[in-house]
Each structure stands twice: as C-alpha cells, then as structure tokens.
Amino acid sequence: MADFIKGMDISTLLEQEECGAKYFDNGQQGDMLEILKRYGVNSVRLRLWNDPYDSDGNPYGAGTNDLEKTIIMAKRAKKLGMGFLLDYHYSDFWADPGKQTVPKAWKGYTEEELEKAVFDYTKETLETFVREGVSPTMIQVGNELTNGLLWPSGQKPEFDNIARYISAGIRAVREIDTKVPIMIHLDNGGKNDMYREWFDNYIKRGEDFQIIGFSYYPFWHGTLNELEYNMRDMAQRYHKELVVAEVSMGFTMDDYADYERLEPHERKGMATKPELVENLEYPMTKKGQSDFMQDIMERISSVPGGLGFYYWEPGWIPVPGCGWATDAALEYTGENGPGGNEWANQALFDYDGNVLPALETIRDFKRDK
C-alpha cells in the first residue's frame, strides 16, 4: 500500500519568504519546507497560473505563481524527496467556483482555439517541468471545476465544452507521461448530489482520469459525515481513487491586523466569519485544529481508494505585503478588493511562525494497513 499522502499546498512560499516570513520549530528558525518534512509531510501541491502579471509587468500577488516560481518550489520539494501535485488553473489568477477567467492571451478565442490552447499550454509547460527534472507525481487538470472552466463557453451547464477543455488537458498530459495519475477536482466536498451530477455528465463525455479531488473547508462545505459519505459514494460509483486536495481548519479567531499593518479599508479580513464557525464540529482553537486533522485523516484512510490530503497554505502567516490579490489582479478578475490575508488563522504555524500542535498530529498519524 502506497504511503498515505500528507501533502501541503505551499504556493505562496516564495512570496512569504520575500515579505519576511520566518518559521520556527521549538524556537529554532528553519526553512519551512524542511520543518514540514520533519513533521511527516511527503508531498507538495503547487498552483500554476498562465500569466499573473498585468501589461506593465505588475504582479497579481498571492504567490504570483508563474512557471518559473513553480519550478523553483518544485525543485526545493524534490530535493527533500517529496511528491509534487501540479495544479493547473488555466487562468492568469485564481480559478474557483466563483471565477474561471480566461487567460488574457486566450481572450476572444473560439471553442476550437481554446481546446487547442489548453492542449498546447499543458504540453509545453509539462515538457519544461520534465526538462528541469521536476516531473509532477500527480496532475490536476483544472482547479475547483464545480462550475466549469474558461468562462463563459466552459461554464456549467455547458458540459460538452467543459469535457472538451478538460479532455484537451488530459490528452496533453498523456503525450508527455502515460502513467502519472490525473485528478479532476471540485469544491464543496460534502455535496454529494452536485458531485454525482458533475461526474455523471463528465464521464460520458470526457477522457479517462484516475483521481477525484475534493475541497473541504468545514465552515463552507458541510459536515465531516457528509464529506465521508460523498467520498464513499464516489469510490463505489466511479471506481476512482480519492484525494482531499484542499483542506484547512482554524486555530484561533483572534485577529491579526497588527501583523499585516494595513488600514482597515485595505483588509479583507478572515474568511472564517463568526457566523460561519458557530456550528463547526471542532472549535477554532489549537486543540480543535489538531483534533479535526486527526478525524479527517482517519476518515480519508478508511475510505476505499482514499489516498490522503493536501492542507491548503499551511505557511501563509500574516506578514506585510503578502495578500490574496493586488490591484492589478482585481482589475483582471473584475472583483472588488480589498486585499490582505484572509487565511492566516488557518495556517499550521501561529502568527509568529511557530509550529502548531496539528503538525504533530499529522506527523504521528499512521494509516491502518
């Protein structure tokens, strides 16, 4: 049986370091990835944006995850013997159920041109990863595809186009690597009816893949029982392996405004709004975060085909200058600001960069054989 994946999405790492983030294990400062390795982390997830800069070269922020930066982080992970999940967004910035913005270079493309663009881009970037010695060990074709990709032509319910674009990416992967596991990833991991509708529609139209990926944030995506039910149903229904590709849990509801050094109007504030955390199964405390991780790891490992998880942005602590979007990015997506960090109270390091108890829980977890 393969090792249980104890993965981390570390996509903002370079920007965090540039902005002055420091990480500590028992009072000793160290490289974040090396610290995570000591706590049993065996894989990283890295997002890839096509062109996260405006026409004047201003970065979009949140890691500004272009090909060059992704390769740098992949090399650091590979040097530590870690796996590497490559997360294609097929956008110049965040792609999720609320936005799947076509890359600037593909604006105005026909369906045929978009299909070819996905294929060519996927193939060319993968060739670069191979050439640089960091072939991914798993690949996501698209990110949180719940409502499709490459809007508006690939927006749900346009399942013919959704399948067409995803399949172009899968075919490109297979031209470079015939064996690497391919994931299709949706959000809202507790919503079984949505997953069934989506995969019923995709599977009768699209290329084959190996893994169903889930996002599960307990303050947005239902109960742990609903997640487990959905995972068991997906495994039985579609005979695919399963990965919780994004998960996190808060360790405090204390604000971190003093760390960000932003004016109130410049801060988006925490994603975990008080009304969202009222009904959580575990409290937003250090112990609650640790107990939650123990519970979800046990559930994933108990499901047939459950391979493991990727914790989302464990090192995104509040440092000045590292927020979720710059003004240039907001202009691209058409969203409103403000920026700032909305995730810091869900990291696996406290606001000062110290390891939290949940990392010990992750390290000590053993899957029953």
PyMOL commands that set and color helices and strands:
alter all, ss='L'
color gray80, all
select helices_A, chain A and resi 13-18+32-38+67-79+104-106+111-131+145-147+159-176+192-203+224-238+257-260+264-266+274-277+286-302+327-333+344-346+357-364
alter helices_A, ss='H'
color red, helices_A
select strands_A, chain A and resi 5-9+23-25+28-30+43-48+83-88+138-141+182-186+211-216+241-247+306-312
alter strands_A, ss='S'
color yellow, strands_A
deselect
rebuild
show_as cartoon
